[in-house]
Amino acid sequence: MHLGNARTALVAWLSVRSRGGMLVWRVEDLDGPRSVPGRAAEQARELAWLGLDWDDGPWRGELGRSSAAPAEWWDEPWEESPGPEWWQSRRSARYAAALRRLEGQGRLFPCALSRRDLQQIASAPHGSVSGACGVSLRAAEYPADLRPTAVEPGWLERLLADETAAGEAGDSVRLRVEDEEICWHDLLYGRRCENLAETCGDFVLRRRDGVWSYQLAVVVDDAEQEVDEVVRGADLLDSTARQIWLQRCLGAPTPRYGHVPLLVGNDGEKLNKRDAALELAALRRSGVEASAIVGYLACTLGLRPEATPARPTELIAGFSWQRLRREPAVVPDDVATRLRHG
């Protein structure tokens, strides 16, 4: 887990603790080939080292340990908690049930087009617009005129039952959107509005390779796990309107949404897995104290005037969404050295 992820986690923790709420840990591991065994527990342990805890999730363990945690603590196995499944990879039956409900409302249809097919359609000489989904298209990522005029009865059950449909030969499942504006209030960015018919078009709930979409999984999980506040990075701001539309279709409540500005490098690009030196594990091994990281992150957020060491609990009383900066924060190249030497 790199500094950017830790920064968003810190805001989520402060937001829920400042209002006396409960924090849940959920493992979003839908894309099997890209999910590394043991990575989720490692990330949880890293946040626990920073001093962040949670109230429910996959593990029992000693949380909120300081940087003085003994070396063997990092190698101790954590026992999984019983009860609700917090691993999305184990919740396929719940996602399939949601699809069946939507199909019963006539809101779904199968789609054989690949992303490349849609890009070729979009590149046709008819002009283009810049969509909120991050792709420049002539109208929308999936324009309504591409919808099938009819679907065969039982198509969804056949698709769900046929494991051989996974892969390039299979169909994705798309949700119809309406030509209407969806508005919500973001905890940091204020009032936001989007017309999905003009930006994304009908969007995917199950991919051609059989993987459930992020949009479907988090909406189903948020509703069943009674999540009333979602805090995540600003790069996911464009997912909000799609999730609100899906919530309305399923009759699910809409939580509050707060999006945290990203940490970026000197090149303006967000931190990612390639920035290995800025991962919490690497910083810890190099001698950086957890309190130094927390203090630095608080400073980049606007919660502290200087990057002095701090524990998360020391930041709760002064936390407010109104105090957070809206702009991305640039991480200097020598941040690891600064954190080690104060």
Residue pairs with C-beta under 8 A, 6 or more apart in sequence:
1 42
1 43
1 46
1 47
1 279
1 280
1 281
2 271
2 272
2 273
2 275
2 278
2 279
2 280
3 263
3 271
3 278
3 279
3 280
3 283
3 293
3 297
3 331
3 335
4 233
4 262
4 263
4 270
4 271
5 43
6 46
6 47
6 50
6 280
6 293
6 297
7 260
7 263
7 297
7 300
7 301
8 231
8 232
8 233
8 260
9 47
9 52
10 50
10 52
10 294
10 297
10 298
10 301
10 312
10 315
11 231
11 258
11 260
11 301
11 324
12 23
12 231
12 232
13 23
13 52
13 53
13 312
14 303
14 312
14 315
14 316
14 319
15 21
15 187
15 229
15 231
15 258
15 319
15 321
16 22
16 23
16 229
17 23
17 312
17 316
17 319
18 316
18 317
18 319
18 320
21 228
21 229
22 55
22 56
23 53
23 54
23 55
24 54
24 55
24 56
24 57
24 86
24 225
24 227
25 44
25 54
25 56
25 57
25 58
25 59
25 86
26 57
26 86
26 88
26 221
26 225
27 40
27 58
27 86
27 87
27 88
27 89
28 88
28 214
28 217
28 218
29 35
29 40
29 87
29 88
29 89
30 88
30 89
30 211
30 212
30 214
30 217
31 211
32 89
32 211
35 89
40 58
41 58
41 59
41 78
42 281
44 57
44 58
44 59
44 61
44 78
45 61
45 74
45 78
46 280
46 281
46 284
47 280
48 61
48 62
48 63
48 64
48 65
49 65
49 66
49 67
49 69
49 280
49 284
49 290
50 280
50 290
50 293
50 294
50 312
51 64
51 65
51 66
51 290
51 291
51 294
51 311
51 312
51 313
52 63
52 64
52 312
53 63
53 64
54 63
56 81
56 83
56 84
56 86
57 81
57 86
58 80
58 81
58 86
58 87
59 78
59 79
59 80
59 81
60 78
60 79
60 80
60 81
61 78
61 79
62 73
65 73
66 290
66 291
67 284
67 289
67 290
67 291
84 224
84 225
85 91
88 212
88 217
88 221
91 217
91 220
91 221
92 212
94 220
94 221
94 224
95 206
95 212
95 216
95 217
95 220
96 160
98 216
98 219
98 220
98 250
99 108
99 156
99 160
99 173
99 205
99 206
99 216
100 156
101 250
102 108
102 175
102 205
102 249
102 250
103 156
105 249
107 175
107 176
107 249
108 156
108 173
108 174
108 175
108 176
108 205
109 147
109 148
109 151
109 173
109 174
109 176
109 202
110 148
110 151
110 155
110 156
110 159
110 171
110 172
110 173
110 174
111 142
111 171
111 172
111 173
111 174
111 202
111 204
112 171
112 172
112 208
113 121
113 142
113 146
114 168
114 208
118 137
118 141
118 142
119 135
121 138
121 146
122 128
122 135
122 136
122 137
122 138
122 141
124 138
126 138
127 138
128 136
128 137
128 138
129 136
129 137
129 138
129 139
129 198
130 136
131 137
131 140
131 141
131 198
131 199
131 200
132 194
132 199
132 200
132 238
132 241
133 141
133 199
133 200
133 238
134 238
135 141
139 198
139 201
140 196
140 197
140 198
140 199
140 200
140 201
141 199
141 200
141 201
141 203
142 174
142 200
142 201
142 202
142 203
143 201
144 179
144 197
144 201
144 202
146 202
147 176
147 202
156 173
159 165
159 170
159 171
159 173
159 206
163 210
165 171
165 210
166 208
166 209
166 210
167 208
167 209
167 210
168 208
168 209
170 208
170 209
170 210
171 208
172 204
172 206
172 207
172 208
173 204
173 205
173 206
174 202
174 203
174 204
174 205
175 202
175 203
175 204
175 205
175 245
175 246
175 249
176 202
177 196
177 197
177 200
177 201
177 202
177 203
177 245
178 196
178 197
178 245
179 195
179 197
179 198
180 195
180 197
181 193
181 194
181 195
182 193
182 194
182 195
182 196
182 241
182 244
182 245
183 191
183 192
183 193
184 191
184 192
184 240
184 241
184 244
184 254
184 257
185 191
185 192
185 256
186 192
186 237
186 240
186 257
186 258
186 259
187 231
187 256
187 257
187 258
187 259
187 321
188 258
188 259
188 260
188 261
188 321
188 324
188 326
189 234
189 237
189 259
189 326
192 237
192 240
192 241
194 238
194 240
194 241
196 203
196 241
196 242
196 245
199 238
199 241
200 241
200 242
203 213
203 215
203 242
204 213
204 215
205 212
205 213
205 215
205 216
205 246
206 212
206 213
206 216
207 213
214 239
215 239
215 242
215 243
215 246
216 246
218 230
218 243
219 243
219 246
219 247
219 250
219 252
220 250
220 252
221 227
222 230
222 252
222 255
223 247
223 250
223 252
223 253
227 255
228 253
228 255
228 256
229 255
229 256
229 257
229 258
230 255
230 256
230 257
230 258
231 257
231 258
231 259
231 260
232 258
232 259
232 260
233 259
233 260
233 262
233 270
234 259
234 260
234 261
234 262
234 328
235 262
235 270
236 259
237 259
240 257
240 259
244 254
246 252
247 253
247 254
248 254
258 321
260 301
260 324
261 324
261 325
261 326
261 327
261 328
261 329
262 270
262 271
262 328
262 329
263 270
263 271
263 300
263 328
263 329
263 330
263 331
264 270
264 271
264 328
264 329
264 330
264 331
265 271
265 275
265 330
265 331
265 333
266 330
266 331
266 332
266 333
268 328
268 330
270 328
271 278
271 331
276 282
277 283
277 336
278 331
278 335
278 336
280 293
282 336
283 293
283 336
283 339
284 290
286 336
286 340
287 340
288 336
288 339
288 340
289 309
289 339
291 309
291 310
291 311
292 307
292 309
292 339
292 340
292 342
293 339
294 309
294 310
294 311
294 312
294 315
295 304
295 307
295 308
295 309
295 310
296 307
296 335
296 338
296 339
298 304
298 307
298 310
298 315
299 305
299 306
299 307
299 308
300 307
300 325
300 329
300 331
301 323
301 324
301 325
301 329
302 323
302 324
302 325
303 315
303 318
303 319
303 323
303 324
304 310
304 315
307 338
309 342
332 338
